[in-house]
Amino acid sequence: MPRVPKAEAGQAGPSREQSMAYDPDQDPEERRGLRKDYRVLQGRFDDSNKDQEPVKAEDVLETVEKANELFDKVKGTSEATMDSNLLLKASMKSAMLARNMKSGGGAFDVDDFVSKLITFMGGRRNADMHENDNDDDDETYDDDEDDDGTPLDWERIGWKAMAKSRRAPAMDFMLGPLSIETKKRNVTKRAKLEKNIEDQKKPQNITEDDIQRSEHETTKNVSTLEDLLQGLGQINLFRFIINPNDFGQSVENMFYLSFLIRDGKCALDLDNGEPIIFLSEPPSADDYEGGLSKQQMVMELDMATWERAIEVFGIREPTIPQRTKEKTRIGNKWYG
């Protein structure tokens, strides 16, 4: 790899130009010697060798200078690769040494500071002797007086500090004010919602008698429809259930008729696209064993269909007689 050469001694200005020429026919002995020298230089940065002394900045500089000398003899790609690896390791080691020097160089020595502070405040008679022995003095002083009983001149250090700061000294507490007023939390009471007992509604209680009465009414109407079909024979579905005077009872008629169809007492068939109903014999157990299966059909009867059926089939009178609207008592109330 190209590298900027060192400037010649006594020469000012730019360094001499130098270029590496690739020579595949370089002397093998010379190439082996270059590789050996590069391996020796790379071994200096081998951290796995515990017996090796720590690498210093001077060692890195010396290694780079020797690598520059070896690079002048490099003519092959293998040796150039070893040179690049060596330069990379030297760069990483230099960066590590720079970081360590930066983190350790600015460390604050407390013992040295206290020793010099005591000397400055006149706590020692032989100041000159202590100034020369600061590096060997490991004693610490925790009292306001030195070992010889001389009081420390705090005023002197005070005036020294005032030269660096013009802030007026003020009294303060280390842990805040002596009396602390605790803020009381205002608890707001929410007004309780009072409900009027008279306005409260309870669910209606339906007794067993009410359910039996409703079932009896359904059974009675289903039986009425069966008796009517017995006398009519085959009839159009809409002519039978539609009540032109009452849409609600038309829906009820459809509901009651569905029980007859479910039990197999009534059959529904299409005759030229017209729905026809008539009484039939309910299927027996043998019929179901023979492969007969029940089928379901959902039929929608809304107001529009009801009006259309009256118009198409010309229904003027209901086939099923108009039922009197009876009031049904459920709980304590009556419903029509």
MARVO-592958 format. One record per residue (C-alpha): residue number from 0; residue in one letter; x, y, z. Coordinates in pm, whole numbers, plus 50000, padded with zeros to 5 digits. Example, Ala and Ser with C-alpha at 12.3 -4.5 7.8 and 13.67 -1.06 7.14 Angstrom:
BEGIN
0;A;51230;49550;50780
1;S;51367;49894;50714
***
This chain:
BEGIN
0;M;50000;50000;50000
1;P;50140;50351;49927
2;R;50273;50539;50226
3;V;50407;50892;50263
4;P;50783;50858;50328
5;K;50973;51046;50591
6;A;51137;51372;50490
7;E;51513;51358;50456
8;A;51722;51512;50730
9;G;51784;51882;50679
10;Q;51536;51899;50395
11;A;51246;52139;50418
12;G;50947;52114;50196
13;P;50762;51816;50053
14;S;50885;51456;50101
15;R;51056;51272;49825
16;E;50835;51086;49587
17;Q;50829;50711;49604
18;S;50632;50442;49421
19;M;50591;50070;49467
20;A;50645;49857;49157
21;Y;50495;49511;49146
22;D;50761;49248;49077
23;P;50643;48883;49064
24;D;51004;48769;49007
25;Q;51136;48916;49333
26;D;51403;48709;49509
27;P;51222;48443;49722
28;E;51479;48479;50003
29;E;51416;48853;50015
30;R;51040;48795;50030
31;R;51077;48540;50311
32;G;51293;48788;50503
33;L;51030;49062;50464
34;R;50755;48833;50591
35;K;50964;48733;50892
36;D;51034;49097;50980
37;Y;50665;49188;50946
38;R;50567;48899;51174
39;V;50813;49020;51437
40;L;50667;49372;51423
41;Q;50309;49239;51441
42;G;50403;49034;51748
43;R;50460;49357;51941
44;F;50085;49426;51930
45;D;49983;49074;52027
46;D;49772;49113;52346
47;S;49756;48736;52406
48;N;50123;48727;52512
49;K;50112;48793;52888
50;D;50489;48798;52929
51;Q;50523;49090;52689
52;E;50576;49436;52836
53;P;50303;49698;52785
54;V;50330;49885;52459
55;K;50404;50255;52493
56;A;50360;50539;52247
57;E;50732;50536;52172
58;D;50712;50167;52080
59;V;50430;50234;51834
60;L;50629;50514;51670
61;E;50938;50295;51643
62;T;50734;50011;51488
63;V;50584;50243;51225
64;E;50927;50376;51134
65;K;51062;50022;51086
66;A;50756;49935;50881
67;N;50834;50230;50655
68;E;51179;50093;50596
69;L;51045;49746;50515
70;F;50785;49890;50281
71;D;51055;50020;50052
72;K;51142;49656;49975
73;V;50786;49532;49921
74;K;50721;49417;49562
75;G;50442;49159;49612
76;T;50078;49160;49718
77;S;50127;48922;50014
78;E;50386;49146;50175
79;A;50171;49454;50105
80;T;49880;49284;50285
81;M;50099;49216;50589
82;D;50205;49581;50585
83;S;49841;49691;50585
84;N;49757;49462;50878
85;L;50054;49596;51074
86;L;49950;49955;51010
87;L;49593;49874;51119
88;K;49711;49722;51448
89;A;49938;50020;51511
90;S;49648;50259;51454
91;M;49422;50067;51695
92;K;49694;50056;51961
93;S;49758;50430;51920
94;A;49387;50505;51963
95;M;49372;50292;52278
96;L;49677;50464;52427
97;A;49525;50805;52349
98;R;49201;50714;52526
99;N;49384;50586;52833
100;M;49603;50893;52847
101;K;49298;51119;52827
102;S;49102;50942;53099
103;G;49393;50910;53343
104;G;49573;51238;53280
105;G;49305;51462;53428
106;A;49251;51265;53748
107;F;49218;51471;54065
108;D;49451;51368;54352
109;V;49271;51450;54676
110;D;49568;51380;54903
111;D;49794;51607;54704
112;F;49534;51885;54707
113;V;49483;51866;55086
114;S;49856;51865;55146
115;K;49911;52178;54936
116;L;49607;52347;55091
117;I;49739;52297;55442
118;T;50077;52428;55342
119;F;49919;52736;55182
120;M;49724;52816;55501
121;G;50042;52804;55711
122;G;49978;52477;55878
123;R;50342;52369;55847
124;R;50648;52553;55957
125;N;50885;52391;55712
126;A;50686;52469;55398
127;D;50982;52444;55168
128;M;51069;52102;55290
129;H;50716;51978;55241
130;E;50691;52129;54895
131;N;50990;51923;54788
132;D;50849;51608;54946
133;N;50491;51638;54818
134;D;50525;51327;54604
135;D;50639;51117;54901
136;D;50395;51260;55156
137;D;50105;51019;55209
138;E;49971;51169;55530
139;T;49622;51325;55540
140;Y;49507;51600;55772
141;D;49149;51598;55898
142;D;49175;51860;56178
143;D;49191;52237;56153
144;E;49535;52235;56321
145;D;49863;52084;56208
146;D;50064;51836;56410
147;D;50266;52120;56565
148;G;49952;52298;56695
149;T;49963;52586;56446
150;P;49607;52698;56353
151;L;49517;52710;55986
152;D;49470;53054;55828
153;W;49129;53011;55671
154;E;49102;53381;55599
155;R;49392;53355;55359
156;I;49226;53087;55150
157;G;48901;53284;55174
158;W;49055;53592;55015
159;K;49208;53366;54752
160;A;48865;53228;54666
161;M;48710;53578;54658
162;A;48945;53668;54375
163;K;48780;53400;54160
164;S;48418;53467;54260
165;R;48235;53785;54356
166;R;47923;53607;54480
167;A;47815;53729;54821
168;P;47807;53446;55077
169;A;47461;53362;55208
170;M;47337;53136;55485
171;D;47160;52825;55372
172;F;47059;52489;55508
173;M;47198;52165;55377
174;L;46867;51981;55394
175;G;46629;52262;55302
176;P;46419;52482;55535
177;L;46371;52383;55898
178;S;45992;52390;55883
179;I;45810;52238;55590
180;E;45446;52312;55535
181;T;45269;52008;55404
182;K;45008;52088;55146
183;K;44673;51952;55239
184;R;44487;51778;54964
185;N;44138;51910;54914
186;V;43907;51613;54894
187;T;43586;51700;54717
188;K;43290;51493;54819
189;R;43057;51401;54541
190;A;42691;51436;54610
191;K;42521;51102;54635
192;L;42258;51048;54371
193;E;41928;50993;54544
194;K;41685;50787;54344
195;N;41313;50814;54386
196;I;41173;50479;54485
197;E;40846;50551;54308
198;D;41025;50596;53972
199;Q;41207;50266;53995
200;K;41080;49988;53771
201;K;41109;49619;53839
202;P;41098;49343;53579
203;Q;40759;49182;53548
204;N;40720;48844;53707
205;I;40567;48585;53476
206;T;40411;48295;53657
207;E;40357;47940;53537
208;D;39987;48010;53492
209;D;40064;48286;53241
210;I;40283;48050;53033
211;Q;40020;47773;53038
212;R;39751;48020;52932
213;S;39963;48132;52633
214;E;40033;47773;52529
215;H;39668;47683;52555
216;E;39574;47976;52331
217;T;39822;47862;52064
218;T;39700;47503;52073
219;K;39342;47617;52036
220;N;39414;47827;51727
221;V;39620;47550;51563
222;S;39328;47311;51614
223;T;39090;47565;51458
224;L;39305;47588;51144
225;E;39314;47207;51118
226;D;38934;47187;51131
227;L;38903;47451;50858
228;L;39143;47264;50627
229;Q;38943;46947;50688
230;G;38641;47105;50523
231;L;38821;47306;50255
232;G;39049;47040;50109
233;Q;39314;47195;49884
234;I;39342;47573;49895
235;N;39583;47846;49800
236;L;39822;47932;50083
237;F;39763;48307;50065
238;R;39381;48274;50031
239;F;39385;48068;50350
240;I;39608;48278;50581
241;I;39557;48634;50452
242;N;39318;48850;50650
243;P;39252;49158;50435
244;N;39131;49351;50737
245;D;39417;49276;50977
246;F;39785;49236;50890
247;G;39871;49120;51240
248;Q;39630;48830;51233
249;S;39762;48729;50890
250;V;40104;48687;51046
251;E;39949;48493;51333
252;N;39772;48262;51087
253;M;40105;48187;50920
254;F;40252;48113;51261
255;Y;39977;47869;51357
256;L;39989;47698;51016
257;S;40363;47634;51060
258;F;40285;47396;51350
259;L;40061;47183;51127
260;I;40331;47168;50858
261;R;40596;47084;51116
262;D;40396;46791;51254
263;G;40324;46662;50903
264;K;39948;46717;50933
265;C;39952;46971;50650
266;A;40137;46947;50317
267;L;40268;47234;50103
268;D;40300;47179;49729
269;L;40337;47389;49414
270;D;40075;47360;49140
271;N;40184;47555;48831
272;G;40385;47789;49054
273;E;40093;47843;49295
274;P;40147;47737;49660
275;I;39875;47485;49763
276;I;39817;47345;50113
277;F;39605;47045;50219
278;L;39579;46802;50509
279;S;39793;46488;50505
280;E;39873;46187;50720
281;P;40172;46248;50953
282;P;40473;46031;50863
283;S;40543;45730;51082
284;A;40869;45602;51225
285;D;40899;45356;50937
286;D;40886;45643;50689
287;Y;41180;45816;50857
288;E;41374;45490;50864
289;G;41306;45451;50494
290;G;41492;45776;50415
291;L;41232;46046;50474
292;S;41390;46360;50616
293;K;41245;46683;50748
294;Q;41309;47007;50561
295;Q;41277;47367;50673
296;M;41168;47672;50481
297;V;41173;48035;50585
298;M;40890;48246;50445
299;E;40881;48622;50479
300;L;40544;48797;50516
301;D;40579;49172;50534
302;M;40332;49452;50476
303;A;40421;49484;50106
304;T;40369;49109;50045
305;W;40042;49117;50238
306;E;39905;49404;50025
307;R;40029;49242;49701
308;A;39860;48910;49787
309;I;39526;49086;49852
310;E;39550;49258;49515
311;V;39662;48955;49308
312;F;39421;48698;49454
313;G;39135;48944;49503
314;I;39085;48858;49869
315;R;38788;49045;50018
316;E;38693;48827;50314
317;P;38923;48624;50541
318;T;38906;48246;50516
319;I;39002;48214;50880
320;P;38744;48401;51087
321;Q;38845;48725;51252
322;R;38953;48653;51608
323;T;38849;48886;51886
324;K;39140;49071;52034
325;E;39159;48949;52388
326;K;39365;49112;52658
327;T;39630;48886;52800
328;R;39738;48939;53158
329;I;40114;48909;53209
330;G;40219;48985;53563
331;N;40023;49279;53691
332;K;39947;49426;53345
333;W;39714;49342;53060
334;Y;39820;49337;52694
335;G;39589;49342;52393
***
